[in-house]
Amino acid sequence: VGSEMCIRDRRATVESRARRLGGILARHGASVKLATVTTGPRTGAVAVLRQYDNFRAAAAAFHAANSDPEHVELWSEVESNPAADILVARDIRRVVHGKGQWDTHPVSFFRQYGVNRGNLEGALKILPEVTELLSKADVNVVGLVPVTGENLSTLTVSYQFRSLEHWAEVLDTVGTSDEFQAIVAKASQFGTLGPAWG
């Protein structure tokens, strides 16, 4: 995941660079999604998200992109004329539950939980329950654990929706239901709720 926070009056530059970066990464094998964070602690950030089938594919794509003259030129521009502060640079997460569906569910809402490794197995056992409940509302659920980053004792759950309207509808219905709140209460024995953003 790579996110950039826009400096005032430079958003067009940041978005243009994000599109260029996304094109370069896609050319070298990444599945790429460009996004704007609209809620939570990173509101206003422009994100360049990418996913790969496995770590070997990611490493090969990373090497190829870094050797691409267009990639080198882009980062030279970023360094000589910055338009944003990089908040998260290449944090790597491993998918431990589900599979991303960016094509059909482009709106994501993330919840991060503080979970030590001793409690991770118990926390992961809850994700199928969450998936079963939310699949009735056509929400895709993906569980991610960090491989790199500042805090490795976390579990991030990505809830993927068809649209912002779909997200709001699910919050008003399933999100406030007794069944969902019971799952949330059960999850609290394995970790603590941290930041959330979407």
C-alpha positions in Angstrom: 0.0 0.0 0.0 1.3 3.4 -0.8 -0.5 6.6 0.2 0.2 10.2 -0.3 -1.3 13.2 1.6 -2.0 16.1 -0.8 -0.4 19.5 -0.2 -2.9 22.3 -0.7 -3.3 23.4 -4.4 -1.2 20.4 -5.6 -3.9 17.7 -5.8 -4.0 17.6 -9.6 -0.2 17.0 -9.6 -0.6 14.2 -7.0 -3.4 12.5 -8.9 -1.6 12.7 -12.2 1.5 11.2 -10.6 -0.6 8.5 -9.0 -2.1 7.6 -12.3 1.3 7.4 -13.9 2.7 5.2 -11.1 -0.4 3.0 -11.3 0.2 2.5 -15.1 3.8 1.6 -14.6 3.1 -0.9 -11.8 0.2 -2.5 -13.9 2.6 -2.8 -16.9 4.9 -4.9 -14.7 2.2 -7.2 -13.3 0.4 -5.5 -10.5 -3.3 -5.3 -10.1 -3.7 -1.6 -9.3 -6.4 0.5 -7.6 -6.2 4.2 -7.3 -8.3 5.7 -4.5 -9.0 8.7 -2.4 -9.4 8.3 1.3 -12.7 10.0 2.3 -13.0 9.2 6.0 -10.8 8.5 9.0 -7.3 9.6 10.0 -6.0 9.7 6.4 -8.8 11.7 4.9 -7.7 13.4 1.7 -4.9 11.0 1.0 -4.5 9.6 -2.5 -3.6 5.9 -2.4 -2.0 3.7 -5.0 -2.9 0.1 -3.9 -1.6 -2.9 -5.6 -2.0 -6.6 -5.2 -0.1 -9.7 -6.5 -0.8 -13.4 -6.6 2.2 -14.2 -4.4 5.4 -12.7 -3.0 7.5 -14.0 -5.9 5.3 -12.1 -8.4 5.5 -9.0 -6.2 9.3 -9.1 -6.0 9.6 -9.6 -9.8 7.3 -6.7 -10.5 9.0 -4.5 -7.9 12.4 -5.2 -9.6 11.0 -4.6 -13.1 9.3 -1.4 -12.1 12.4 0.0 -10.4 14.4 -0.7 -13.5 11.8 1.0 -15.8 13.1 4.4 -17.0 9.6 6.0 -16.7 9.5 4.9 -13.0 13.0 6.4 -12.4 11.9 9.6 -14.1 8.7 9.8 -12.1 10.5 9.4 -8.7 13.1 12.0 -9.8 10.2 14.4 -10.4 8.6 13.5 -7.0 11.9 14.1 -5.2 12.9 17.4 -7.0 9.3 18.9 -6.9 7.3 17.2 -4.1 3.5 17.7 -4.2 2.7 15.5 -1.2 4.0 13.9 2.0 4.3 10.1 1.7 2.4 8.7 4.7 2.7 5.0 4.0 5.4 3.7 1.6 5.2 0.1 0.4 3.8 -1.5 3.5 3.3 -5.1 2.6 0.3 -7.1 3.9 -0.5 -10.7 3.3 -4.1 -11.8 2.6 -5.2 -14.3 5.2 -8.9 -14.4 4.4 -10.9 -13.8 1.3 -9.8 -12.2 -2.0 -10.0 -8.6 -3.2 -12.8 -7.7 -5.6 -11.9 -4.2 -6.8 -13.6 -4.6 -10.1 -17.1 -5.2 -8.7 -16.6 -3.7 -5.2 -14.5 -0.6 -5.6 -15.3 1.1 -2.3 -13.3 -0.2 0.7 -13.6 0.5 4.4 -10.8 -0.6 6.6 -10.8 -1.5 10.3 -7.5 -2.2 12.0 -7.3 -4.3 15.1 -4.4 -4.6 17.6 -3.9 -8.3 17.8 -0.8 -10.0 19.2 0.4 -13.1 17.4 -0.9 -15.4 20.2 -4.4 -14.2 19.6 -4.3 -14.1 15.8 -5.6 -17.6 15.3 -8.7 -16.9 17.4 -9.3 -13.6 15.6 -9.0 -15.2 12.2 -11.6 -17.8 13.1 -14.2 -15.0 13.4 -13.7 -13.8 9.8 -15.8 -16.6 8.2 -18.7 -15.6 10.5 -18.3 -12.0 9.4 -18.1 -13.1 5.8 -21.2 -15.2 6.0 -23.2 -12.5 7.6 -22.1 -9.7 5.2 -22.2 -11.8 2.1 -26.0 -11.6 2.5 -25.6 -7.9 1.9 -23.1 -8.4 -1.0 -20.2 -7.2 1.0 -16.8 -8.7 0.2 -14.5 -9.3 3.3 -10.7 -9.5 3.1 -8.4 -10.1 6.1 -4.8 -8.8 6.0 -1.8 -9.1 8.3 1.3 -7.0 7.9 4.7 -8.3 6.7 6.3 -4.9 7.0 5.4 -1.7 8.7 5.6 0.1 12.1 3.2 -2.2 13.9 3.2 -5.9 13.0 0.7 -6.9 15.8 -2.3 -6.0 13.8 -5.1 -7.5 11.7 -6.7 -5.3 9.1 -10.1 -6.2 7.7 -11.2 -4.6 4.4 -14.9 -4.4 3.8 -15.5 -3.9 0.1 -18.8 -2.4 -1.3 -20.3 -1.8 -4.7 -20.6 2.0 -4.0 -20.7 4.6 -1.3 -24.5 4.2 -1.2 -24.1 0.5 -0.7 -21.7 1.2 2.2 -24.2 3.6 3.8 -27.0 1.1 3.4 -25.0 -1.7 5.1 -24.0 0.5 7.9 -27.7 1.4 8.5 -28.8 -2.2 8.5 -26.3 -5.0 9.0 -23.7 -2.8 10.8 -26.2 -2.0 13.6 -27.8 -5.4 13.8 -27.6 -7.5 17.0 -26.0 -10.3 15.0 -23.1 -8.1 13.8 -22.6 -6.5 17.2 -22.4 -9.9 18.8 -19.5 -10.8 16.4 -17.8 -7.5 17.3 -18.1 -8.3 21.0 -16.7 -11.7 20.4 -13.7 -10.2 18.5 -12.9 -7.9 21.4 -11.5 -10.8 23.4 -8.8 -11.3 20.8 -7.7 -7.7 20.2 -8.5 -4.0 20.4 -10.1 -1.8 17.7 -7.7 0.7 16.2 -8.0 3.2 13.4 -10.6 2.9 10.7 -10.7 4.6 7.3 -12.2 4.3 3.9 
